[in-house]
């Protein structure tokens, strides 16, 4: 996976509550026959039911249809982002479209874990802080945000950095561009040493 260290890009405001995985990666697509929908790239399926009318015509008012936000690398969202079904395609669609981070007060549990395993940062901030960020970005011509995962800070030009907290067991694998298993295997020597020591001390736990 691509390491997540310091990432700068456009942030799009989607301050809705309960954006579920069926909205993020819908199974039905406006204006598409079933065989055509199968061939759609995941990034084209992302938010398809919000981006398009039933006849397939784009909805120009949807935030990601606007030129300013069409290449967004960050999403600012409301509570419970990624709730609903457990489909991992919701994370894949966001990643294929270039989204590196979703900032929300809370996330669906399965989506939250899937995001970390696929190099997508699910960053938790309180809603008031997210609304302040959205207002600052709206006043900016570039709408650009920088997420500094090394120092746990968000930066918007002309504003004080916003600090956030994240456990190292979640943060460090992203910095290294690894999933949880790959990161754990960096400690393979220590794991093997522990197993050898434990086997000597508790041989009854290692039959055969």
N, C-alpha and C positions, 0 to 999 in steps of 0.2 A: 504494500500500500504506500501511497504517497505520504511522507511525514507531514505532520501538522505542527509547525513551529510558530512563525509569524505570517499571517495571511491577511492581505488587504484586498478589498473588492467592494462591489456595490451591495448594499443591504436593502432588501425589499420588505416593506411593512405589510404583513398579513395578520392583523391583530384580532383575528377571530378566535373564539373559544372552540375547543373540541374538534379541531381539524383531524379527521380520522384517516386511517390508512386507505379506506375505500375512496376518499377524496384525493389523496396523494397519488395513488396508483389504481385508478378505477378499472373494473373488469369490463365495463361497457363504455364505448367511445362514440361521441356524437358524430353522426354523418358517416360512419364507417361500417362496411359489411364485416361479418365475422372474419372472413379470410383476410381482409385488409387490415383489420385490427391486430391480427397475429403478427403481421409484418412490421407494425409500427415500432420504432425504437422506444426504449423505455423513457428517454427524455421527452419524447413527443406525447407519451401517455400521461406524464406528470400533470396533475390537476386538470386533466382533459375536460372533465364535466364542468369545471369552473371557467375554463378558458374558451370553450366553444359552445355555440348554440346547438340545439338538436339537429339542425341541418348541416352542421360542421363549420359554419361560418364563425370566425373568431369574435370574441367579445372584447372590444377595444378598451372597455373600462376595467377589465381585470388587471390587477397590478402587474403580473408578469407578461402581459401583452403590451405594456407600455414600453416605448423605446428606452426610457430611463432605467428600467428595471429588468429588461429581458435577459441580461447576462448576469443576474444576481448570483453572488457567491454565498450570501447570508440571507436568512429569513428571520424576521422579527414576528413572533406569533403570540397568541394568547394561551391560556392554560390548557393542559391536557392534549398537547400536540402529539399526533401519532397514536391516538387511542383506537379502539375498535379491534379488527381482526389482526392476526399475527403475521400477515404477509410481509416477507422480507423485501419484496419487490418495491415497497414504498421507499425504503432506504436506497435501493439500487437506482430507482428512478431519479431521486434527488442527486445522488452522486454522479450519475451519467449526465445530468443537466449542468453539472459544475458546482452544485451547492456543497459547501464544505462545513457549514455550521448552521444550526437552527437555534435561535435564542428564544426561550419561552419560560414561563414560571414553573411548568411541570410537563411531564411527558408520559405517554402510555408506557407501561413497564417493559413490554416486549420490544417495542420500537426503540426504547432507550438503550437496551442491551444490543439489539441489532445494529444500531448506529455506531456504537463503539467498535463492533467487530468489522465494520466496513469503512472505517476512516472518516465517519461523519461525526462532528462534535455536537452533542446535544447539551447546550449550555443553559443552565438554570439561573435566571435573574428574576427578581420580583417585578410585578407588572408595572409599578410606578417607574422603575428604572428603565424598563423597556419602552414605555411611553415617552420618557424624556429623550431616550436615544432616537426614537422615531421622529420626534419633533426637531431634534438637532439635525438629523439627516435630511428631513424635508426642507430645512432652511439652507442646506448645502447644495450647491450646483452639481457636485459629483456624486452625492449620496454614498460616499465611501466610508467604510468602517475598517479598522484594523483589529484583528484578534491576535493578541500576543500570548500564546499558550505557555511560553517559557516563563513569563513573569506574571501570568494570570491577570491580564489587563485588557480592557477594550479602549480603543482610541478613536475619537472623532475630531477632526480639525477644529481648533478654536475652543475645545472643551476639556475639562479635567478628565484624566483617565478614570475609567470605571473598573474597580477591582472585583474579581470574582474568586470563588473557592472551588477546588476540585480535588478529590482524593488522588494521591500519587498513583495508585494502582489503575486508575482510569487515565490520568494525564500522561504518564510516562510512555505507555505503549503508543499513544497517538504521536508523541514527539519522535518516537523511533520508527513510526510507520508500520507498526505490527499489531496483529490481533492479540487477544489475551494469552492464547496458547503459545504463540511465537515469542511473546515477551517473557513468559514464564520459562521457556526453554533457554533463555540467556543465563539462567541460574542452574543449568543442568548439572554442572560439577558439584555445586552445593547440595543439590537434591540427592545426587548419588552418594555423596559423603554422609548425608543424614541417614539415608537408607542403610548404608553399611554399618554406621554406628548404632542405629536402632535395632538392626538385626542381631548385633552382638549383645545388646542389652535386653532384648525381648525376643529370643529365638523362637519361643512358642507362637509368636505372631506370624512366623514365616515358615509354614509347614512345607516339608520337602526341600 
